[in-house]
Amino acid sequence: MKKTVVVGASDNPTRYSYKAVHQLKRSGHEVIPVGIKKGEVAGLPIETEKPEVEGVDTVTLYVGPQNQPSWYDYILSLKPKRIIFNPGTENIELERKAKEQNIEPVYGCTLVMLSIGNY
């Protein structure tokens, strides 16, 4: 299973990040929800202090490109194998920074990837 940090996690059931945390957990992945507002999703606390996490396979983004620069250092410090840019989070600058650190950028939808078995 793939340890996944969900950046932009929300406790709002209408948000895709909320659905992604639930689906990742149901699929057996270790999930660390990180966001800007405290809350809980799928029984997990939403971390607001950008926690250090070891052994991250995937960062899945739910933060728009205009709000991503303040997250760059944190995301890259996690040293994930890949960053999933969900629809609406596409960002050429972060993609370039990721590639420079041998992190694979993936343009896709976490929910779709989980549903078709290619997460």
C-alpha positions, -999 to 999 in steps of 0.1 A, spaced: 0 0 0 11 35 -7 16 61 21 -2 92 8 -2 128 19 -34 146 9 -26 183 6 -57 204 8 -76 180 29 -111 191 40 -137 179 64 -164 191 39 -181 161 24 -187 179 -9 -150 184 -15 -130 159 -36 -102 159 -11 -127 145 15 -138 118 -9 -102 110 -17 -92 105 19 -121 82 24 -114 62 -7 -77 59 -1 -84 47 35 -110 22 22 -84 9 -3 -60 2 25 -35 31 20 -20 49 49 -33 85 46 -21 117 61 -46 145 55 -30 180 56 -49 212 52 -53 248 64 -82 242 87 -84 218 117 -110 191 114 -114 154 109 -119 132 78 -124 95 77 -116 94 114 -82 111 108 -72 145 121 -64 171 95 -29 182 102 -24 219 99 13 222 109 28 205 78 40 174 97 72 156 88 63 122 73 88 95 64 84 70 35 58 90 15 50 73 -18 25 99 -31 14 135 -25 -20 141 -40 -28 178 -45 -62 195 -39 -48 230 -37 -51 254 -67 -20 265 -84 -24 301 -71 -21 288 -35 6 262 -41 38 283 -37 35 283 1 34 245 -1 63 238 -24 90 234 2 68 212 23 57 189 -6 93 186 -19 106 179 17 84 148 19 105 133 -10 75 115 -25 79 92 -54 52 111 -72 29 141 -70 -6 137 -84 -20 169 -98 -57 165 -96 -79 184 -121 -76 221 -114 -42 218 -96 -20 217 -127 12 237 -122 42 238 -145 65 254 -119 58 227 -93 61 200 -120 96 214 -129 107 215 -93 95 179 -88 113 166 -118 145 183 -106 143 161 -75 134 130 -95 97 131 -83 73 119 -109 45 144 -118 12 127 -126 -17 146 -141 -48 126 -132 -76 122 -107 -69 102 -75 -105 91 -73 -105 78 -109 -72 61 -105 -84 43 -74 -117 33 -91 -100 17 -121 -72 1 -101 -42 20 -114 -34 41 -83 
